[in-house]
Amino acid sequence: EKLTVLGEGGSANTEWENGRIKFDTDFNVQTLIDNNQGLQLFDTNGNTIFQQGKFVLAIPLSLSDTVQLPTAKNRIQGITLPISEREGGKVIGYIRVSQSLEEIDETLNKLNLGLGSGILIALIFSGVGGVILTRLAMQPIEENFQSLKQFTADASHEFRSPLMAIKSNLAVALKYPDGMRESDAEKFQAIASAANQMTQLTEDLLLLARTDKVVSINKAPVNLTVVLENLVQLYQSRAELKQISLKPQLTENINLIGDLNQLTRLFTNLIQNALHYTPSGGTVEITANRLGSYCIVSVRDTGVGIAPEHIKLIFERFWRADESRSYWSGGSGLGLAIAQTIAQNHDGSITVTSQLGVGSCFTVKLPCNSF
């Protein structure tokens, strides 16, 4: 629009004199330079007869394209208008005015930079605000969760005394069965079994409550080979009772720094788990090796296996599948969750591979030490 006004103004200030187009004396062409513009005059044949200003189009006159749009290389915009005689209206030539877009581009770039910076700052503030609001919203939930964990620990601790009293009285009653009816003896056995399950569940909940807290564990030098050998010896009779082959393949003197009781519990849970889900005639293989600065212990069984969609769930507390991962007598449903927690507390990890009908392999990776 500015160029059109300029072109019309320039056309109105031209006159035909002695066969040539001339500007009126009061038309200041110099102002074109100050405004990053340019002006060109052409005769009716398209020949340039006058030009002024730095930013002129270096292309021939084209009457078919009255507006010349800028390109990526040529950031000059132009418009061509006819020049007519003041009397008669005959076209005596053409005027083409042009303008550089560099200043406009620079202004637009600054605006884009400012807009981009503003958006970035807004995103940063909104992100920080979102984090703060999320933390404020999560704080009551975290406090309730901590209270729930503390309640679990307190309740588990309080259950221990009455359960111990029940088990003690049951043991006395079963030790002297004289005068007890056979049906009563069966009921006492059922009560004893339930008391054992509740005791196991209470101990597991208490252990999880303790290990969930970020506290230092009682770390000391541990010979992992000896721990595993003792567990194999302990569960050998149970394996033989189920006609399961319990095979240890242990590298000597695998040492690490850790909590002896917790590490014993970790591998006890894995071995118990393997023996339970392996049918008669199956095999449970326990291997222990060093791999660089890590101790690798695997408990492999030829049991029922785990479905692929259940692999990611087996370390959840109280999880079980309908068939292959059901509770058994004395089980609490927390064994694998406890095993994973203990491994993580020792800066280690526990993974599992499994195939239905073939078996499972639990692998524990722990940092090793030499002493």
HUZIKA-V284648 format. One record per backbone hydrogen bond with DSSP energy under -1.0 kcal/mol. NH is the residue of the N-H (numbers start at 1). CO is the residue of the C=O. Records with the same first field share a line. If there is no record, write none. Layout:
# HUZIKA-V284648
NH=CO, CO
This chain:
# HUZIKA-V284648
5=1
6=2
7=3
8=4
9=5
10=6
11=7
12=8
14=11
15=22
17=20
20=17
22=15
24=13
27=24
32=29
34=30
35=31
36=33
37=32
38=98
39=52
40=96
41=50
42=94
43=47
46=43
49=41
50=41
52=39
56=54
68=78
71=74
77=99
78=68
79=97
80=66
81=95
83=93
85=90
92=83
93=83
94=42
95=81
96=40
97=79
98=38
99=77
100=36
101=75
105=101
106=102
107=103
108=104
109=105
110=106
111=107
112=108
113=109
114=110
115=111
116=112
117=113
118=114
119=115
120=116
121=117
122=118
123=119
124=120
125=121
126=122
127=123
128=124
129=125
130=126
131=127
132=128
133=129
134=130
135=131
136=132
137=133
138=134
139=135
142=138
143=139
144=140
145=141
146=142
147=143
148=144
149=145
150=146
151=147
152=148
153=149
154=150
155=151
156=152
157=153
158=154
159=155
163=159
164=160
165=161
166=162
167=163
168=164
169=165
170=166
171=167
172=168
173=169
174=170
175=171
176=172
180=177
185=181
186=182
187=183
188=184
189=185
190=186
191=187
192=188
193=189
194=190
195=191
196=192
197=193
198=194
199=195
200=196
201=197
202=198
203=199
204=200
205=201
206=202
207=203
208=204
209=205
210=206
211=207
212=208
215=213
219=217
220=258
222=256
224=222, 254
227=223
228=224
229=225
230=226
231=227
232=228
233=229
234=230
235=231
239=235
240=236
241=237
242=238
243=240
244=239
245=282
247=284
249=286
251=288
256=222
258=220
263=259
264=260
265=261
266=262
267=263
268=264
269=265
270=266
271=267
272=268
273=269
274=270
275=271
276=272
277=273
281=243
282=279
284=245
285=300
286=247
287=298
288=249
289=296
291=294
294=291
295=366
296=289
297=364
298=287
299=362
300=285
301=360
302=283
304=277
310=307
313=310
316=313
318=333
319=316
331=328
338=334
339=335
340=336
341=337
342=338
343=339
344=340
345=341
347=344
348=343
349=365
351=363
353=361
355=359
357=304
358=355
359=355
361=353
362=299
363=351
364=297
365=349
366=295
368=293
369=255
